[in-house]
Each structure stands twice: as C-alpha cells, then as structure tokens.
Amino acid sequence: MREALALAEQAARAGDVPVGAVVVHAGRIVGRAANRTVRDQDPTAHAELLALREAASTLGQWRLDGCTVYATLEPCAMCAGAMVLGRPDRVVFGAWDDKAGMVGSIGDLLRHPRLNHRPEVRGGVLAEEAGAVLTEFFRARRPG
C-alpha cells in the first residue's frame, strides 16, 4: 500500500486525481500505475485498470490468480468490474469513496453473489493517509 500511496502522489504532481495501485504476485510487484485520465485524456486510465493490464502482461496471462490488488481508493464500478474479470485473489484499498465506490460504499460489485468471482476484500488500509492525499489535492484546486 505504501507503493500505491507513492504512485498516488505522483499522479497528484502530474495533475491527475491522486490514486495509485499495485498488483502483487508471490511477494513481488507485477503491476503498478498512477491515475492517468487527465494526462492521457482517457476516461478508462484509472490506476487500477492500468496496474491490472501491466500485471497481466508481466505474468503472461489474463487470469490474475494468486494476486493481490492494492489501491489507495475504493474501486469504482469500472475498476471493480475489471477485477471481477481478472480474478485476483484479494483486493485491498485505502480510502472509502462514498461518491463512486463499488466495494461497499454505493454498491458491492466485488462481492455480488451472482458473479462468478468474488475476491477477498479489505478496505480502510492506511485510509487516513490515502484520504489526506485526496483531500489536499482537491483543496488546492477549489477556489476560496
């Protein structure tokens, strides 16, 4: 999660919403990314999606069995859906997202009983630190 936080801070410095994600397999990072939606002008360039893509490429397979995804913010519907499809064993995230979070805040896509894959989920890991990065980012952009 510390590596994901460092990536979130990189995203903030580049003007993107500060979210970072890493994918770990057998104790090593196989995918890592920071949000790139603004830099790439791509609505799908969320940190989690980019980290999942890199992990699949590194491992040479689309199924991410044995992997844990660490993200600094509760995944949105798009990212949670990609995690269901990629099938990591675990998803760990920092700050809860009561506006777009789909792992317990608005809904719970990762643990939906009708889906074929339901990873273990742990939320709130280093939540204060992850939340502080987001709060500072948006505070600096709001007038007054």
Helices and strands as residue ranges (DSSP letters): H 2-13, E 20-25, E 28-34, H 37-40, H 47-59, E 67-73, H 77-86, E 90-95, G 109-111, E 120-122, H 127-141
